[in-house]
């Protein structure tokens, strides 16, 4: 009997033709050579490139199971290469390696879809483990470690560092391969749809449709037609057959958001779908089978709704086979700095700004805020801060935009509406007083203009300065 193994002529190692092919990208020839030898001895087939452009040419010509690339390279850097590789093959695992470690860079890389982020010098065992995990990622989705030191984790499009969210990640990973119905509960803005998408993306239905239904956003007289479709002539305006959302979700996943808003009569019809996996279009006579996984979400307490007679008990138990409860942001504040940085990068890019960070005082203010709107409210706050910012740093004065019903308490706590101005603690490294006061002045000028809808004379009166002084300050900061 002859072995199917091959011998690599350069290294003498055994190559299994079934093992994956890896691509190493680094402008350092010594590191490229080291990785080529090490990975060849591990049994992988290895190619290498000295630049991002050369790597793209190789990927366009051949098939690679994984790319390992340096971050800082002349010309195209590793993050840009990552974006280009994802455009060519969205599922290709890409591992970034750099000697310049930073949390911000790690978050940016993971946001763009990097599998992992290693810091030079790395341990051989660490690299070996990362490669093995990455290569099995498509068949066996796992929670990825973005930053080991700060315990930051990623699952699908979600990133978190709190123990509460890590438990959610672990639960999502376990239930993804199950066909059972899932009920996701939690306050508005906690990320219920992200969890539903993660369950779908990690399941064997990931290449099939993911259909989102806002049960509270469809008029009651149209919801049956939207869910189950209708036949031509079923009602006035039904000029042709129309498939419903359950038909569109066949073989995939249907996400019923705000399920607690569903009228009782529709709850009866939904129960039939959950039990029998079939439905009858409006105006139809024959049942249509559907093979779709049902994930529902609500910000209501459905058990209380059942007791009050507003939600069917049998439907509740059918949907609540697996329950995932999303913690509010105020109970996982460890995630706030990570989310702030993520949204800063997202909206700086969107608005063409160069807002690179947030001051420690502003971050502390956010850490103390209760966030009744959860992650969605934090995102809105950061987006507006970036949109109105004229500097590279978010300061406490920029956080004026909390929800009105909670704003007075929040601002008084931070001194914005008290008789005394907000005086921050001076950090150990010191404080650039001129820059700090300049930013305060610019923010107040912007807020005054915003409050008066751009009317400069009224804005000057609001700040209790004369119009000439107001115009001078605008001109000084090139604000018009």
Residue pairs with C-beta under 8 A, 6 or more apart in sequence:
4 16
4 17
5 14
5 15
5 16
6 14
6 15
6 16
6 17
7 13
7 14
7 15
8 14
8 15
8 40
10 40
11 37
11 40
11 41
13 40
13 41
13 43
14 43
15 40
15 43
15 44
15 45
16 43
19 43
19 44
19 45
20 44
20 45
20 64
20 65
20 66
20 135
21 44
21 45
21 46
21 47
21 62
21 63
21 64
21 65
22 39
22 44
22 45
22 46
22 47
22 64
22 65
22 66
22 67
22 68
22 131
23 46
23 47
23 48
23 49
23 55
23 58
23 59
23 64
23 66
23 67
23 68
24 32
24 35
24 36
24 39
24 46
24 47
24 48
24 49
24 68
24 69
25 48
25 49
25 50
25 51
25 52
25 54
25 55
25 67
25 68
25 69
25 70
25 73
25 78
25 81
26 32
26 35
26 48
26 50
26 69
26 70
26 73
26 97
27 50
27 51
27 70
27 73
27 74
28 70
29 50
31 70
32 48
32 50
35 46
35 48
35 68
36 46
36 48
38 124
39 46
39 131
40 46
42 128
47 58
47 62
47 64
49 55
49 57
49 58
51 73
51 74
51 75
51 76
52 69
52 73
52 75
52 76
52 77
52 78
52 80
52 81
52 84
53 75
53 76
55 67
55 69
55 81
55 85
56 81
56 84
56 85
56 88
58 64
59 67
59 85
59 88
59 89
60 88
64 92
65 92
65 93
65 135
66 92
66 93
66 94
66 95
66 115
66 131
66 134
66 135
67 81
67 85
67 92
67 93
67 94
67 95
68 94
68 95
68 97
68 131
69 78
69 81
69 82
69 94
69 95
69 96
69 97
70 78
70 96
70 97
70 98
71 77
71 78
71 79
71 96
71 97
71 98
71 100
71 105
71 109
72 78
72 98
72 99
72 100
76 84
78 96
78 97
78 98
78 109
79 96
79 105
79 108
79 109
79 112
81 94
82 94
82 96
82 109
82 112
82 113
82 114
83 112
85 92
85 94
86 92
86 94
86 112
86 113
90 113
91 138
93 115
93 134
93 135
93 137
94 113
94 114
94 115
95 114
95 115
95 116
95 117
95 118
95 130
95 131
95 134
96 109
96 114
96 116
96 117
96 118
97 118
97 119
97 120
97 122
98 105
98 117
98 118
98 119
98 120
99 119
99 120
101 119
103 147
103 150
103 152
103 341
104 341
104 345
104 357
105 117
106 117
106 146
106 147
106 152
107 146
107 152
107 159
107 338
107 341
107 342
107 345
108 345
109 117
110 117
110 144
110 146
110 154
110 159
111 159
111 342
111 345
111 346
115 130
115 133
115 134
115 137
115 144
116 130
116 133
116 134
116 144
116 145
116 146
117 146
117 147
118 126
118 127
118 130
133 142
133 144
136 142
141 155
141 156
141 173
141 176
141 202
142 173
143 153
143 154
143 155
143 166
143 169
143 170
143 173
144 153
144 154
144 155
145 152
145 153
145 154
146 152
146 153
146 154
146 159
150 161
151 161
152 159
152 160
152 161
152 338
153 159
153 160
153 161
153 165
153 166
153 169
155 169
155 172
155 173
155 198
155 202
156 172
156 194
156 197
156 198
156 201
156 202
157 194
157 197
157 198
158 165
158 169
158 191
158 194
158 195
158 198
159 338
159 342
160 166
160 168
160 169
160 332
160 335
160 338
161 334
161 335
161 338
162 327
162 332
162 333
162 334
162 335
163 334
164 327
164 331
164 332
165 327
165 332
165 335
168 195
168 324
168 326
168 327
171 324
172 195
172 198
172 199
172 202
172 324
173 202
175 182
175 199
175 322
175 324
176 198
176 199
176 202
176 203
177 202
177 203
177 204
178 322
179 293
180 321
180 322
181 274
181 293
181 294
181 295
181 296
181 318
181 319
181 320
181 321
181 322
182 196
182 199
182 293
182 294
182 295
182 296
182 321
182 322
182 323
182 324
183 259
183 295
183 296
183 297
183 298
183 302
183 319
183 320
183 321
183 322
183 323
183 324
184 192
184 195
184 196
184 295
184 296
184 297
184 298
184 323
184 324
184 325
184 326
185 192
185 297
185 298
185 299
185 301
185 302
185 323
185 324
185 325
185 326
186 192
186 297
186 299
186 325
186 326
186 327
186 328
187 299
187 326
187 328
187 374
188 299
188 373
188 374
188 376
189 329
189 373
189 374
189 375
189 376
189 377
190 326
190 327
190 328
190 329
190 374
190 375
191 326
191 374
191 375
192 257
192 297
192 326
193 212
193 255
193 257
193 297
195 324
195 326
196 210
196 253
196 255
196 295
196 297
197 210
197 255
199 253
199 295
200 206
200 210
200 252
200 253
200 255
200 293
200 295
201 210
203 253
203 293
205 251
205 252
205 253
205 293
208 251
208 252
208 253
209 248
209 249
209 250
209 251
209 252
209 253
210 249
210 252
210 253
210 255
211 245
211 248
211 249
211 252
211 253
211 254
211 255
211 292
212 255
212 257
213 226
213 227
213 245
213 254
213 255
213 256
213 257
214 257
214 258
215 223
215 256
215 257
215 258
215 259
215 260
215 261
215 262
216 257
216 258
216 261
217 258
218 226
220 263
220 266
223 262
223 263
223 266
224 266
224 269
224 282
225 234
225 235
225 238
225 242
225 244
225 282
226 244
226 245
227 244
227 245
227 246
227 266
227 269
227 270
227 279
228 244
228 246
228 247
228 269
228 279
228 280
228 281
228 282
229 241
229 242
229 243
229 244
229 246
229 247
229 281
229 282
229 284
230 238
230 241
230 242
230 244
230 281
230 282
230 283
230 284
231 238
231 241
231 281
231 282
231 283
231 284
232 238
232 239
232 240
232 241
232 283
233 283
234 281
234 282
234 283
234 284
235 282
235 283
238 282
238 283
241 281
244 279
244 281
245 254
246 254
246 273
246 279
246 290
246 292
247 288
247 290
249 290
249 292
250 290
250 291
250 292
251 291
251 292
252 292
252 293
253 292
253 293
253 294
253 295
254 292
254 293
254 294
254 295
255 295
255 296
255 297
256 262
256 270
256 294
256 295
256 296
256 297
257 296
257 297
258 297
258 298
258 299
259 296
259 297
259 298
259 302
259 319
260 298
260 299
260 300
260 302
260 305
260 310
260 311
262 270
264 310
264 311
264 312
267 311
267 312
267 315
268 312
269 279
270 315
271 312
271 314
271 315
271 318
272 278
272 279
273 279
273 290
273 294
274 294
274 315
274 318
274 319
275 318
276 287
277 289
277 290
277 291
278 287
278 288
278 289
278 290
279 287
279 288
279 290
280 286
280 287
280 288
281 288
294 319
296 319
302 311
302 316
302 320
303 316
305 311
306 312
306 313
306 316
328 371
328 374
329 335
329 336
329 371
329 374
329 375
329 378
330 370
330 371
333 367
336 363
336 366
336 367
336 378
337 363
339 375
339 378
339 379
340 358
340 363
340 366
340 378
340 382
341 357
341 358
343 378
343 379
343 382
343 383
344 355
344 356
344 357
344 358
344 382
344 386
344 394
347 353
347 355
347 382
347 383
347 386
347 387
348 354
348 355
348 356
348 386
351 386
351 387
353 386
353 387
353 389
354 392
355 385
355 386
355 389
355 391
355 392
355 393
355 394
356 392
356 393
357 392
357 393
357 394
358 366
358 393
358 394
359 393
359 394
359 395
359 396
359 424
360 427
361 395
361 396
361 424
361 425
362 394
362 395
362 396
362 398
362 399
365 396
365 399
365 410
365 414
366 378
366 381
366 399
368 413
369 402
369 406
369 410
370 406
371 377
371 378
372 403
372 406
373 380
373 403
377 402
377 403
380 401
381 399
381 401
381 402
382 394
384 401
385 394
385 398
385 399
385 401
386 394
388 398
388 443
388 446
388 450
389 398
390 442
390 446
390 477
390 479
391 439
391 442
393 439
395 436
395 439
395 440
395 443
396 414
396 416
396 422
396 424
397 416
397 422
397 439
397 440
397 443
397 444
398 443
399 410
399 414
400 407
400 411
400 416
400 447
402 410
402 411
408 417
411 417
412 418
414 422
415 421
415 422
415 423
416 422
424 431
438 477
441 473
441 477
442 477
442 479
444 463
445 459
445 463
445 470
445 473
445 474
445 477
445 479
446 479
448 459
448 460
448 462
448 463
449 455
449 456
449 459
451 459
451 462
452 458
452 459
452 462
456 467
456 470
456 471
456 474
457 467
459 470
460 466
460 467
460 469
460 470
463 470
465 473
473 479
474 480
